Structures are given as C-alpha cells and as structure tokens.
C-alpha cells in the first residue's frame, strides 16, 4: 500500500486468543503529511548595497520544511530562482549584493 499525501487513514484493532476475537478498539485517525503552506509576512529591504528577505515560517504540512525556493523577478523581465536549504525562514536571507550576483 502506498500512502497518499494529505489522506486520512483510520485504524481499528481487535485481539484474538484460543477462545475467539475481542470487540474492536476505538477508531483512530492519522493524516499523512502534505505540502507546506506558503510563507507569510514576506518582506524585502535594501540595506546599503544588499537586498535581504525575511518571512514567517509556515505550517509544515506535518513534515519538516527542508528548504525554500526564492524567485527574483527583475524589471527587465529576467527571472532568477534560488533553492535555499538549511535556513529556517525567520532568519534574514541575503540574496543580492551590489554586484547583483545570484
């Protein structure tokens, strides 16, 4: 059986001995992990010649967030994407410097 993300599974159990089976236990439910919510309260600010981004960590969907993908859209239509791992979101992430390397 393959678990489906965000699916709810229910379990009941009965015991057995030489005489027969017990009644069923109470039903328990387990929800599988799903994708996380998007970050909130995203802000970017210029500090000297550096642009930094800060956001609030979202609900993780039941599985630890392992990274963030930051996209930068420039006024000339170019798009840049950066996969950030090891950050926790409420850290300040410096993404651009004066040289505009990314």
Residue pairs with C-beta under 8 A, 6 or more apart in sequence:
3 9
3 32
4 32
5 32
5 33
5 34
5 35
6 31
6 32
6 33
6 34
6 61
7 31
7 32
8 29
8 30
8 31
8 32
9 29
9 30
9 31
9 32
10 27
10 28
10 29
11 27
11 28
11 29
11 30
12 24
12 25
12 26
12 27
12 28
13 24
13 25
14 21
14 22
14 23
14 24
14 25
15 21
15 22
16 22
31 62
32 62
33 61
33 62
33 63
34 61
34 62
35 61
36 58
36 59
36 60
36 61
36 63
36 65
37 58
37 59
37 61
38 58
39 55
39 56
39 57
39 58
39 68
39 89
40 55
40 56
40 58
41 54
41 55
41 56
42 53
42 54
42 55
43 53
43 54
43 55
44 51
44 52
44 53
44 54
45 51
45 52
45 54
49 97
49 98
50 94
50 96
50 97
50 98
51 94
51 95
51 96
52 92
52 93
52 94
52 95
53 70
53 92
53 93
53 95
54 90
54 91
54 92
54 93
55 89
55 90
56 89
56 90
57 65
57 88
57 89
57 90
58 65
58 89
65 88
65 89
66 85
67 83
67 84
67 85
67 86
67 87
68 83
68 84
68 87
68 89
69 81
69 82
69 83
69 84
70 81
70 82
70 84
70 93
70 95
71 79
71 80
71 81
71 82
72 79
72 80
72 81
72 82
72 95
72 96
72 102
73 79
74 80
80 102
82 95
82 102
84 93
87 93
95 102
96 102
